[in-house]
Amino acid sequence: MKNKRLVLAFILITLMNPFSAAAQERISVAVAANFISAFKEIAADFEKKTGVKVEGTFSSTGNLYSQIKNGAPYDVFLSADEQRPELLQKEGFTEGTFIYARGQTILWSANEDFCKASTWKDALKNDKIKKIAIANPLTAPYGASAKAALQNAGLWEELQSKLINGQDIAQAFQYASTRAVDAGFCALSATSSPHGKVGCFYYIPEAPAIVQAGCILKRTKNKIGAELFMHYMMSDPTALVKKKHGYR
Amino acid sequence: MDYLALYVTIKLALVTTVVLMVIAAPIAYLLAYKHFPGKSFVEALIYLPMALPPTVIGFYLILLMGPRGWVGGIWESLTGESLLFTFLGITIASVIYSIPFAVQPMKSAFVKIDRRLLDAAYILGLSKRAAFLRVIIPNSVSGIAASAVLVFLHSIGAFGVLLMVGGSIPGQTKVASIAIYEAVEMMDYSAAGFLALSFIPISYAFLLLVNRLNEDSSI
């Protein structure tokens, strides 16, 4: 009998949600995967300064966008493009958008020899390169930018069989970093991470620059916290953090 | 280590198990004792989630529970909140995802009960309901326990359905299996490793328990 009571007590304690007390003092942010490391640093500083807790959910921009349209309870959306926040505005999910970062697509490899060619195009034409990671162009803006660069260079058709789709830019980088692929189209921000410092990369002039916009969602229950966070995102201390992580 | 994700996983598995035991018992009873037209079709329908890719279940649940789906629409007009991306949402998903694992062992436990016991109960004047509660349930405890443990294990392991229906919201829908996936994606192998490692003893112990229960019920 005693055991049964213990089990029951355990179940009851587990089911009571111990994390709801400070619900007002927290905001939930949907973050495009390229911005994860910068976001974590900014969110930690923001928490220290304001006491508002920030929770991040990370995925591809397209995935987060469809979640928001299906009613996901985020307060702020940090997209990897301008297009989706603007769509959300048109569709009535937000009142306005803001640009918080500008990113750049690069071609990264864990193998230093990869970067000995004179251009990124020559590097990819090498027969030794069997697999190239790219974030899904349909859902990930960095993937779309890489696709545009490949099309521009006339390599899109030619390299089709070598391209490996990642769910989002973080996965594309993971494939490249673990050497599951020979090279990968990544975000410049990836090179500032401990894993990113180990390899080498090419800048891709043909890749359209990535303008990353965000928005506060109308359904937010903590508008003050969300606005505070938005202003903090645009402030001088965060500009330094963004720069450190490869954004302008 | 991501204790919050582990907590959501355990909470989800416990709630799913409790809910499914209540739902599955009458279904298993019908399947074990009643004969009705189209029974095999009903039975196949109940086991369907086991045979479908989790993404198929996830897709239909998004349609059903989304703001324009009828369940999600009704819920939103009642509460003003979305059903997707909430703990309740993933609980519903998890219940549907695990229903075969609740019904099947329970049904076979019910079938194994000696008919003469039941006949004696009816002759002694017990109603169907009383016979169910006082004869069938006590005589199939190990089968019911096996089904509870299987549901618990299956819920712990759920991933694709929960990712589609729940997103990955910390404290709400970010379960340990999703936390592991994200940690791997971010190459945080120590975080992924600790969480992954915590699954193995739990799942192994529970599987041993299922085996023990199955042996008990076959005597």
Chai-1 contact restraints between the chains, C-beta under 6 A:
chainA,res_idxA,chainB,res_idxB,connection_type,confidence,min_distance_angstrom,max_distance_angstrom,comment,restraint_id
A,I11,B,L14,contact,1.0,0.0,6.0,A-B,restraint_1
A,T14,B,K11,contact,1.0,0.0,6.0,A-B,restraint_2
A,F19,B,G171,contact,1.0,0.0,6.0,A-B,restraint_3
A,E55,B,P170,contact,1.0,0.0,6.0,A-B,restraint_4
A,T57,B,S168,contact,1.0,0.0,6.0,A-B,restraint_5
A,T57,B,I169,contact,1.0,0.0,6.0,A-B,restraint_6
A,Q67,B,G167,contact,1.0,0.0,6.0,A-B,restraint_7
A,N70,B,G66,contact,1.0,0.0,6.0,A-B,restraint_8
A,N70,B,L84,contact,1.0,0.0,6.0,A-B,restraint_9
A,G71,B,P67,contact,1.0,0.0,6.0,A-B,restraint_10
A,G71,B,S82,contact,1.0,0.0,6.0,A-B,restraint_11
A,G71,B,L84,contact,1.0,0.0,6.0,A-B,restraint_12
A,A72,B,F85,contact,1.0,0.0,6.0,A-B,restraint_13
A,A72,B,G167,contact,1.0,0.0,6.0,A-B,restraint_14
A,P73,B,F85,contact,1.0,0.0,6.0,A-B,restraint_15
A,A170,B,E185,contact,1.0,0.0,6.0,A-B,restraint_16
A,A170,B,M186,contact,1.0,0.0,6.0,A-B,restraint_17
A,Q171,B,E185,contact,1.0,0.0,6.0,A-B,restraint_18
A,Q174,B,E185,contact,1.0,0.0,6.0,A-B,restraint_19
A,Q174,B,M187,contact,1.0,0.0,6.0,A-B,restraint_20
A,H195,B,M187,contact,1.0,0.0,6.0,A-B,restraint_21
